[in-house]
Amino acid sequence: MGDLDLDFGINANSTQETLGEAVVHSQALVYVSSVLGWMYFAAWTLSFYPQVIINWRRKSVIGYSFDFVAFNFTGFVAYSCFNTGLYWIPEVKAQYYKNHPEGVAPVELNDVFFSLHALAITSVTVVQCIIYEKGTQRINNWARVLLVLVWVYVLTTVVLAVVGSMEWLDFLYGFSYIKVGVTVLKYMPQAYMNFARKSTVGWSIGNVLLDFSGGWLSILQMLLNAYNGDDWASLEGNLTKLGLGLVTVIFDSIFIIQHYCLYWKSSSLYKPIDDVEISVEAEKSKEKTAIMKQHHRSEGGKGKVRRRSVSPAHRSYKSTMAPKTSPNNNASTSSSWDSQSFV
């Protein structure tokens, strides 16, 4: 979900400038590259909404990995800090150009917009995980340990930057490393959850398809730029972006196979999670049984009222009408008349 533009952003303008100054095979491909950049920017921007919509419609987040949500939120907090710092803080920008005198702007306005927008929508999914039905789902202990370590690292580097032992630029680069690690990890819990449940219910396939499209468009742009500038070494200099692109495409491919090939028959059912989550049909049957029990209880209550309303005179009348019996069958007859008096 927009994880491939980490260090260099959706930097269509910078791409044009760089290629424009170099020898290119075709100027038209420069514009094609720019279009590809905006296309994967749009795909990744829209990719956040299908999951929010499906959570809202179901009023449930069962099937949506909380580990994924936690990693995703942490990643976009880090990414937003990285982009806003390099774009808006003059001291950080000065440090960057000091280290890269001939470098182009590493972050553009669209990068800042994308990261802040992603953080806002991810925050919505966090709120949904709190307020909607979730069964027994929670953040697993191993994920909690990793997240604690991440934020301990952040606090440590903040202190070092404040006391002057570290440049603020290096502090922000630490956020970029966090984003890389989170992107590699965050898809694993969701893929495993789908496998364990044998279902993709609760995990939006629309989200996956848009993310998958954006990933391929990003990789295609990198390859096109390398060809057009006859600079295949640029791929080595951008291994972070290329590697994250491949990771995203691989996991999205797994999700697509899970949804359309492996677990397509379970598209209308919930699957067990720790023996708590039940199928939709079973849920309906449970509600039906509860209604029937309540109906029977109400009828039983009315019956008791009718029995209490029988007057002593009426009972005495019935007792006078009872036939005389012999001692041998007195017990059985008495029992039968006792039962009749409570009908």
N, C-alpha and C positions, 0 to 999 in steps of 0.2 A: 504494500500500500504506500507507494511513493518512497521506497527505501533506497533507490539506486542512485539518486542524485546527491549523495551525501556530501562529498567534499567540493564538488564542482558545480552542483546545482543544475537547474534546468536553464542553462546559460546560453540561450540561443544567440543573444547579442554578442557575447564574448566569443562564441564559436565563429560568428561571421567575421569579427574583427581579426581573429587569429588566422583564419583561412584566407581572408582578404589580403593580408600582408604576405602570405606565402604563395608559392606557385601551386595552382590548383588545376586539375584536369578540366573542370567545368564550373563556371560561375553559377550555372543553374542548380548544380548539386548543393551549392552553399545555401540557396533558398530552400531546397528540399530538406536539408538538414535542419534549418530553422523551423520549418513546418513540422517535422518529426518531433522536435523538441517541444513545441506547443501541444502536439497531439498526445504525447505521453504525460505532459503536465495535466492536460484535461482528463485523461483516463485515470490517473492517480488521484486527482482531486475528486472526481465523481465516485471513486471506488469505496469511499468511506460510507456513503449513504445507504446502500442496500442492506448492510448489517443493522444500521440504526432502524431502518424501516421494518425489517423482519422482527426485530426485538419488540418494537412498538406494537406490531400487529398481533404477535403471540402473547404479549404481556408476560414474556418468559425469556430467560437467557440460558435455559437448560440446553446443553449441547455447544455452548460458546465458552471456550476454555478461558478461565480466569487467569491462568498463567500467561496466555497470549495477551489478554487485556493489560495485565500489569507490565509486561515487557514492552508492549506497544506504546503505552502511555509514557513510560520512562524514556523510551527511545525518542519520542517526539518532544518531550521536555528538553532533552539534550540537544536535539537538532534545532529547536527553536532558539535556544540559548546561543548555539554556534552561529546561526544565520544572523540573528539580531545583533549580536556582538560585533561580527565582522562588517555588518552593513551600517550600523548607526554609531558605534563608539569610535570617535576619532583617534584616540590613543591606540586602540587595537589595530585600526587600519594603517596607522603610521608604522607600527611594528611590522605589519605584514609587508608593506612596500619597502621597508628597510631590508628585510630578509629576501625579498623578491623584487629587485629594482625594475626589472623589465616585465613583471607579471601583470596579467589582466585582473580585473576585479573578480575575486573568487566567489562573491555572492551578489546576486542581482535582486531587484525588488520582488520579482516573481518567486524567488526562492524563499524570501521572508514571508510573503503572503501564503505560499503553500504550507510552510512549516507551522505557522500560527493557525491556519485553517485546520490542518491535520490535528493539531493539539486540541483545538476547540471541539471537533467532532469526536475525537477519542475520549475527551472528558465526558461527552454525552453518553458514550457507551459505558463508562465507569459508573455514572449515575444510574443507568439502566440496570447494571449488575447489582446495584444496591437495592433498588425499589421493586424490581420485577421478581417473579418466581424463579428460584435458583436451585431448589432441592438441597442437596448436601454439598454442592460444588463450592470450592474455596481455592485459594492460592496454595499450591503445594509447598511443603517445607523447603525443598531444594531451591525452588524459585525465590522463596522469601530470603533464604541465605544469600543468594546471588544479588538480589536487589539491595539488601543491607550493605553488602560489600561495595556495590556501586556507589551508594550514597555516602558511605564512609570515605571512599576515594574522592568524591566530589568535595566533601567538607574539608578533607586534608589539603587538597590543592587550592581551595579558596583561601585557607589560612596562609599557605605558602605564597600565594599571589598578593595577599594583603600586606604581608611583612616584607615583600620585595624579593623573596627567594626564587620566585618564578614569574615570568612575564605573563601578562593577561592573555596574550596570544596563545601561549602554550597551554594555559588553563582551558581556553576554548577548544583547542585541538583535542584536549582530553575528552570533551563532550563528543567530538566526532568519533573517537575510538569507542566510546560507549555505544554510539549509534550503530557502529559496525557490529559489535558483539551482540547487541540486542537483536539486530536483524537476522543474524545467523541462528540465534536460539529461539526466537519467538514462535516460529512456525511449528517447531517440533511438538510442543504439548497439544496443539490443535490436531495435528495429523495423528498423534497417538490416541487422542480422545475419540476421533472418528473411527479408528481401527478397533478400539476397545468396545465401543457401542455398536459397531457394525452399522453405522448410520451417520449421515451428514446433516440431519435435522438440527436446526438451530445455528448452523454455519452457512452464511449466505454465499451461494454460488455466483451471484452477480458481483459481489466483492472480488471473488477470485478471478473471474473472467476479465474484469477491468484491470486488475493488478497484473494479470498475465499479459494483457495487451500492452500495458505501459512498459513492462519489463522488456518485451521484445522490441518495441519501438525505440527504447533507450539504447539497447545493444545495437540495433540497426543503425542508429545515428552515429554511434562510436565507430562502427565499421565503415560507414559511408565517409566520415571525416578522415579516417586513416587512409582510405583509398584515394579520396579526392586530393588530399594534400601529400599523397605518396609518403606517408609518415606512419608506418606500422609500428614504429617504436613507441608511438603515443599510447598504444594499448598497454604497453608495459608500465608507462608512467601513470596510468589510470587503472591499475589493477584493482584498486578498492571498488571503484564503480563497476567495473566489469565483473569482478567476483561476486559482488552483492546482486548484480543483475542476474547472473547465472543461478545463484542460490534461490532467489525469488521465483524465477521461472521453473526451477526444478520442483520446489514445493507446491507451486500453483498447479503444475502438471500432476502431482500426486493427488491434490484435492480434486481435480477434474476427474481423474480415474476413479477415485473413491465415490464421487457423486454420481457419475454417469455409467460406470461399469460395475463396480463392486457392490455398492449399497443402494442402487436405484430402487429396488423393491421396497425398501424401508423408508421411502420418501414421505409417507403419511403417518409414520409411527415414531413414537419415542422409544428409545432403547435403554436398557437398565444402566444406571450408574450407581454402583455400590448398593444394588438391590433396592433403590429408593424410587428411581424414575420408572414409570409404568407406561404402557401403551395407551394411545388415545381411546381405543375401544374399551380397554379395561377401565379407564377413567370414567367413560360414559356408563358402563355397567355398574360401577361402584356408586355413581350418583343415583342411578335408577334404583338400586337396592336400598339406598338410604331413604329415598322417597317412599318406597313400598313399606319399609319398616315404620316410618313415621305415620303412614296411613293406617297400618295395622294397629299401632299403639293408640291412635286416636279412636279407632273403632272399639278397641278393648276398653278404653276409658268410658265410652258411652254405655257399653254393656254393664259395667260395674254400677253406673248410676242407675240403670234400669233395675238392677237387682236390689239396690238399696231402697228404691222407691216402692218396692212391694210392701203393702201394708200388712200388719199382723192379722187384721180381719180376713184378708184374702188368704193368708197362709192357713188360718184356722178353718176357713171354708174348704180348702183343698184337703186338709187333714181329715175333715169329716167325711169327705167323699172317698177316702182311701179304703179299699176293700180289706176286710179282716183276713189275716193270713195265719197259717199254722206256724208253730214255733220253728219248724224245720226250714221254712223259707222266709222267716221273718227278717233276717239280716239282709238277704239279697233284695227283698222287696223294699225294705226301708231305704236301702242304698239307692234303688231306682227312683223312689219318690223324692229322695233328697236331691238327686240330680235333676229331676224334672222341675223342682221348685226354683232352680237357678237358671232355667232356660231363658 
